[in-house]
Amino acid sequence: MRRFARVALLCLGCGLCSLLYGFSQLALSLEQEPGGGRERQAPDPAAPGARRQAGASQAAGSAGRGEAAAGRCKNLSVSFWNSYWMLPSDVCGMNCFWEAAFRYDYVKTHPSEKMHLAVVACGERLEETVTMLRSAVIFSIKPLQFHIFAEDQLHESFKDILDDFPYEGKVNYTLYPITFPTESAAEWKKLFKPCASQRLFLPLILKNVDSLLYVDTDILFLRPVDDIWSFLGKFNATQIAAMAPEHEEPRIGWYNRFARHPYYGVTGINSGVMLMNMTRIRRKYFKNDMTPVRLQWGEILMPLLKKYKLNITWGDQDLLNIMFFHNPESLYVFPCQWNYRPDHCIYGSNCKEAEEEGIFILHGNRGVYHDDKQPTFRAVYEAIKNYSFGDDLVHSLLQPLELELRKTMHTYCGKVYKVFIKQLTKSIRDWYARRSKGR
């Protein structure tokens, strides 16, 4: 009899657990994914006003929730680092207790597959930023979450353009205002270029984002974002960020010839493409030359600016060089083809990795996308800007681009124009291969 009672009790317990698990999975399917806002679906062209309604849900600085989610969890994001059990008791609805019990374990074992990409756009950078985002969308495989920091007058234009992107369920975006610490906002905003130093504060603003790829507006992806995102898995236990060298050839390097402050390595680092494990950044205590006490990210920025502001030329990039000079064990350095700039070809080709495998990420600094000084860079920019989603990538992008690149062979960069399409050709081939397999 006792044995029968035990078996019955066991079956009852299993049934109850199954029921609770089912309720928890239903709740998970209705909630937002960890670390970001509710997934934006492609607007239905048949529904009047659908595009405006989707764009309106992306409030500046918010996680982009709909009304139901806002009423349920107010304005607090739920993620691995800010899960239900860590939130105030009045945040969740009536099922909060059960969701807390199941969601935390689910998130630990099923981390978000989204790749988070951030950009800062001010002034006349709208078109350039949109072109960069287009290049990220074309080839990437896993879902993308865009974090766009822009001046208020640009928000409506971003919404109008991005809401017309054919997302196919893989892209979400959130718009944020430009914000700096109140007591020093004016000083940070005018450092180097308008708003450029916003990137320094991303780990403090995006507190619920674990990892992030920051890029300048003048970046173009010639292969999936997934591939640079994979470097996160190559970080050792001490590394918190990844960047490329400022120069490959010391004879033309800027930092080693002119810098009046410490810098990383032999030629410094370029921050136009910066991959960050932001959880590690927020936790780390940095060695510095201002005090024997190690300081955290939020504590070290202003003292660095005060000490070096008369000696820095490239603003926030110089501050990053100083930080990693004192903490070199914290930086992962990736090759130059992940941040290929005019300096890699205008004095002769000096990025061997690009010569062998092609350019992976193109960085058109010095405004080369918008003048005639480097027509090779401009040709790539114009080709991606004018490409229409859904058109044949070979006939509408690759072939016209190659014809334009051949016209630039009178320039130093044009002489090596094949490095500009070598990886692009492979990315297109891989894209069609995935499509044929239904991926």
C-alpha positions in Angstrom: 0.0 0.0 0.0 2.8 2.3 0.9 4.5 1.6 -2.4 1.4 2.4 -4.3 1.1 5.7 -2.4 4.6 6.6 -3.2 4.1 5.9 -6.9 0.9 7.9 -6.9 2.7 10.8 -5.2 5.6 10.7 -7.6 3.2 10.7 -10.6 1.3 13.6 -9.1 4.5 15.6 -8.6 5.7 14.9 -12.2 2.4 16.0 -13.6 2.5 19.2 -11.5 6.0 20.0 -12.7 5.0 19.4 -16.3 2.1 21.7 -16.0 4.2 24.4 -14.5 6.8 24.0 -17.2 4.2 24.4 -19.8 2.9 27.6 -18.3 6.5 28.9 -18.0 7.2 28.2 -21.7 4.0 29.9 -22.7 5.0 33.0 -20.7 8.5 32.9 -22.3 7.0 32.9 -25.8 4.9 36.0 -25.0 7.7 38.0 -23.4 10.6 39.8 -25.0 13.9 38.2 -25.5 16.7 38.8 -22.9 18.7 41.9 -23.3 16.5 43.9 -25.6 13.1 45.0 -26.7 10.2 43.1 -28.2 11.1 41.6 -31.5 10.0 43.9 -34.3 8.2 42.0 -37.1 8.3 43.1 -40.7 5.4 45.6 -41.3 2.5 44.2 -43.2 2.3 46.4 -46.4 -1.4 45.5 -46.6 -2.2 47.0 -43.2 -2.8 50.8 -43.3 -0.5 52.6 -40.9 1.3 49.5 -39.9 4.7 51.0 -40.6 4.0 54.0 -38.5 2.7 51.9 -35.6 5.8 49.7 -35.6 8.1 52.7 -35.6 6.2 54.5 -32.9 6.9 51.6 -30.5 10.7 52.4 -30.6 10.9 55.2 -28.0 14.2 56.9 -27.5 16.2 55.1 -24.8 13.6 52.5 -24.2 13.6 48.8 -25.0 10.9 49.2 -27.6 8.1 47.3 -25.8 4.5 47.3 -26.9 1.7 48.5 -24.5 1.2 45.0 -23.1 4.8 44.5 -22.1 5.0 48.0 -20.8 2.1 47.4 -18.4 3.6 44.1 -17.4 7.2 45.1 -16.7 7.0 48.9 -16.9 10.3 50.4 -18.3 12.7 47.8 -16.8 14.5 45.4 -19.2 14.6 41.7 -18.3 17.8 39.8 -19.2 20.3 37.4 -17.8 21.8 40.2 -15.8 18.5 41.8 -14.8 16.2 38.8 -14.5 12.8 38.8 -12.8 14.0 37.7 -9.4 16.3 40.8 -9.3 13.5 43.3 -10.1 11.3 45.2 -7.7 8.2 43.3 -6.6 5.8 45.6 -8.5 7.3 45.1 -11.9 5.7 41.9 -13.0 2.1 40.7 -13.3 0.3 37.9 -11.5 2.5 35.1 -12.9 5.7 36.8 -11.7 6.4 34.1 -9.1 6.3 31.2 -11.5 8.2 33.2 -14.2 10.9 34.0 -11.8 11.3 30.3 -10.9 11.7 29.1 -14.5 13.0 32.0 -16.6 16.3 32.5 -14.8 17.3 28.9 -15.3 16.1 29.1 -19.0 18.1 32.2 -19.7 21.3 30.7 -18.2 21.1 27.6 -20.4 19.7 29.3 -23.5 21.5 32.7 -24.0 20.1 35.1 -26.5 21.3 34.4 -30.1 21.0 38.1 -31.0 24.1 40.1 -32.0 24.1 43.6 -30.6 25.5 46.4 -32.8 25.8 50.0 -31.7 26.4 53.2 -33.7 26.5 56.9 -32.9 25.1 59.3 -35.5 25.2 63.1 -35.4 25.1 65.9 -37.9 25.0 64.8 -41.6 25.6 61.1 -40.8 22.1 59.7 -41.5 22.7 58.3 -45.0 26.1 56.9 -44.1 24.7 55.2 -41.0 21.8 53.7 -42.9 24.3 52.3 -45.5 26.3 50.7 -42.8 23.2 49.1 -41.4 22.2 47.8 -44.8 25.6 46.2 -45.2 25.2 44.5 -41.8 21.7 43.1 -42.8 22.6 41.8 -46.2 24.9 38.9 -45.2 24.4 38.3 -41.4 22.9 35.1 -40.3 21.9 35.4 -36.7 19.3 38.1 -35.6 20.6 41.6 -35.2 19.8 44.2 -32.5 20.7 47.7 -33.5 21.4 50.3 -30.8 21.3 53.7 -32.6 22.4 56.7 -30.6 21.4 59.8 -32.6 20.5 63.5 -32.2 16.8 64.0 -31.6 16.2 65.6 -35.1 17.4 62.4 -36.7 15.1 60.0 -34.9 12.1 60.4 -37.2 14.2 59.9 -40.3 15.8 56.8 -38.9 12.3 55.4 -38.1 11.0 56.1 -41.6 13.9 54.4 -43.3 14.4 51.4 -40.9 10.7 50.6 -40.8 10.9 49.9 -44.6 13.8 47.5 -44.2 12.7 43.9 -45.2 13.7 42.5 -41.9 12.5 38.9 -42.5 12.2 38.6 -38.7 15.9 39.0 -38.0 16.4 42.7 -37.2 15.3 44.9 -34.3 16.4 48.4 -33.5 16.2 50.9 -30.7 16.8 54.6 -30.9 18.5 56.5 -28.1 19.2 60.2 -27.4 22.7 61.4 -27.1 23.5 61.5 -23.4 26.6 62.3 -21.4 27.2 62.7 -17.6 25.4 65.9 -16.6 28.3 67.6 -14.9 30.5 67.3 -18.0 28.2 66.9 -20.9 29.4 69.9 -22.9 33.0 68.8 -22.6 32.4 65.2 -23.7 30.1 66.2 -26.6 32.7 68.5 -28.2 35.6 66.0 -27.8 37.1 65.3 -31.2 34.0 65.0 -33.4 30.4 65.8 -32.3 29.0 62.9 -30.2 32.0 60.6 -31.0 32.8 60.1 -27.3 29.3 58.6 -26.7 30.8 55.2 -27.4 32.8 55.4 -24.1 29.6 55.4 -22.1 27.9 52.5 -23.8 28.8 50.0 -21.1 27.1 52.3 -18.5 24.0 53.1 -20.6 23.3 49.6 -22.0 23.5 47.9 -18.7 21.5 44.9 -19.8 23.6 44.1 -22.8 26.3 41.5 -22.2 28.3 41.9 -25.4 28.3 44.6 -28.1 29.9 45.5 -31.4 30.4 49.2 -31.8 31.2 50.6 -35.2 31.6 54.1 -36.6 29.1 55.3 -39.2 31.6 54.9 -42.0 31.9 51.2 -41.7 30.8 48.7 -44.3 30.5 44.9 -43.7 31.7 42.7 -46.5 31.0 39.5 -44.7 28.5 38.5 -42.0 28.6 40.3 -38.7 28.5 36.8 -37.2 32.1 36.3 -38.1 33.5 39.2 -36.1 31.0 38.4 -33.3 32.6 35.0 -33.0 35.8 36.6 -31.7 34.0 36.9 -28.4 34.5 33.2 -28.0 38.2 33.6 -28.5 38.8 36.0 -25.6 40.9 34.6 -22.8 40.0 35.1 -19.2 41.4 38.6 -19.0 40.3 40.1 -22.4 37.4 42.5 -22.4 37.5 44.1 -25.9 38.9 43.6 -29.4 40.2 46.2 -31.8 42.6 46.4 -34.8 46.0 48.2 -34.9 46.0 51.8 -36.0 48.8 51.0 -38.5 50.6 48.0 -39.8 53.7 49.9 -40.9 55.5 51.9 -38.1 57.1 54.2 -40.7 53.7 55.8 -41.5 52.2 55.3 -38.0 50.7 58.3 -36.2 50.9 57.3 -32.6 54.5 56.2 -32.6 55.6 59.4 -34.4 53.4 62.1 -32.9 51.5 61.0 -29.8 52.1 62.9 -26.6 50.4 60.3 -24.4 50.7 56.5 -23.8 49.3 54.3 -26.5 48.8 50.5 -27.0 51.5 48.4 -28.6 53.8 49.6 -31.3 51.4 51.7 -33.4 48.3 52.2 -31.2 44.8 50.8 -31.9 41.9 52.1 -33.9 38.5 52.2 -32.2 36.3 52.4 -35.3 35.5 48.8 -34.9 35.3 47.8 -31.3 34.0 44.4 -30.0 33.2 44.5 -26.3 32.3 42.1 -23.6 30.5 44.7 -21.6 29.9 42.6 -18.6 33.6 42.2 -18.1 34.2 45.9 -18.8 31.7 46.8 -16.0 33.3 44.5 -13.6 37.0 45.3 -14.3 39.2 47.5 -12.1 41.7 49.3 -14.4 45.3 50.0 -13.7 46.1 53.7 -14.4 48.8 56.4 -14.0 46.6 58.7 -11.9 46.3 56.7 -8.7 47.7 53.5 -7.3 44.0 52.4 -6.7 42.5 50.6 -9.6 39.3 52.3 -11.0 36.2 50.9 -12.7 35.1 52.1 -16.2 32.7 54.7 -14.9 35.3 56.1 -12.5 38.3 56.4 -14.8 36.9 58.3 -17.8 36.7 61.8 -16.4 40.0 61.7 -14.6 41.7 60.5 -17.9 40.1 63.4 -19.8 41.2 66.0 -17.2 44.8 64.7 -17.3 45.3 64.3 -21.0 42.8 66.7 -22.7 45.6 69.0 -23.8 47.6 66.2 -25.2 45.0 64.1 -27.1 44.2 64.6 -30.8 41.8 61.8 -31.7 39.5 62.2 -28.6 38.0 59.1 -27.2 40.2 56.8 -29.3 43.2 58.3 -27.5 41.6 57.7 -24.2 41.1 54.0 -25.1 44.7 53.8 -26.2 45.8 55.2 -22.8 43.6 52.7 -20.9 44.9 49.7 -22.8 48.5 50.8 -22.6 48.1 50.3 -18.8 46.0 47.2 -19.2 47.4 45.4 -22.3 46.3 42.0 -21.1 42.7 43.1 -21.5 42.8 43.6 -25.3 42.3 41.1 -28.1 43.8 42.4 -31.3 42.3 41.3 -34.6 44.0 41.6 -38.0 43.8 44.7 -40.3 41.3 43.2 -42.7 38.6 43.6 -40.0 39.2 47.4 -40.0 40.6 48.2 -43.5 41.2 52.0 -44.0 42.7 54.2 -46.7 46.1 54.1 -44.8 46.3 50.4 -45.8 46.6 51.2 -49.5 47.3 54.9 -50.2 51.0 54.5 -49.4 51.2 51.1 -51.0 49.5 47.9 -49.8 50.4 47.2 -46.2 47.7 44.8 -45.0 48.9 41.4 -45.9 45.9 39.6 -44.5 43.6 41.5 -46.9 45.9 40.7 -49.8 45.5 37.0 -48.9 41.8 36.8 -48.0 40.3 40.1 -49.0 38.7 42.9 -46.9 36.2 41.9 -44.3 35.2 45.3 -42.9 35.8 48.5 -44.8 36.4 51.7 -42.8 36.0 54.8 -45.0 37.5 57.3 -42.5 38.6 60.8 -43.6 35.3 61.2 -45.5 36.5 59.1 -48.5 33.0 57.9 -49.3 32.0 61.5 -50.1 34.8 62.9 -52.2 37.0 61.9 -55.1 40.3 61.4 -53.2 39.8 57.6 -52.9 37.4 56.5 -55.6 37.9 52.8 -54.7 36.3 53.3 -51.3 33.6 55.5 -52.7 32.7 52.9 -55.3 32.1 50.3 -52.6 30.0 52.7 -50.6 27.8 53.7 -53.6 27.3 50.1 -54.6 25.9 49.1 -51.2 23.9 52.3 -50.8 22.2 51.8 -54.2 21.6 48.0 -53.8 17.9 47.2 -53.4 17.1 44.4 -51.0 15.9 41.3 -52.8 17.8 42.1 -56.0 20.3 39.5 -57.4 23.5 40.1 -55.5 25.8 39.2 -58.4 24.1 41.2 -61.1 23.0 44.1 -59.0 25.9 44.5 -56.6 29.1 42.5 -57.4 29.3 43.0 -61.2 28.5 46.7 -61.3 31.0 47.3 -58.4 33.8 45.5 -60.2 33.3 47.6 -63.3 33.5 50.8 -61.2 36.6 49.5 -59.3 38.4 48.9 -62.6 38.1 52.6 -63.3 40.1 53.4 -60.2 43.3 51.5 -61.2 45.2 54.8 -61.6 45.2 55.2 -57.8 47.2 53.3 -55.3 44.1 51.7 -53.7 42.7 51.0 -57.2 45.8 49.0 -58.1 44.8 46.4 -55.5 41.1 46.7 -56.2 40.7 42.9 -56.1 41.1 42.9 -52.3 37.9 45.0 -52.2 35.8 42.3 -53.8 37.6 39.1 -52.9 35.7 38.5 -49.6 32.5 40.1 -51.0 32.5 37.5 -53.8 32.8 34.7 -51.2 30.1 36.3 -49.0 27.7 36.3 -51.9 28.5 32.8 -52.8 28.0 31.6 -49.2 24.7 33.6 -49.1 23.3 31.7 -52.1 24.5 28.4 -50.7 22.7 29.0 -47.4 19.6 30.1 -49.3 19.6 26.9 -51.4 19.6 24.9 -48.1 16.7 27.0 -46.8 18.8 28.6 -44.0 
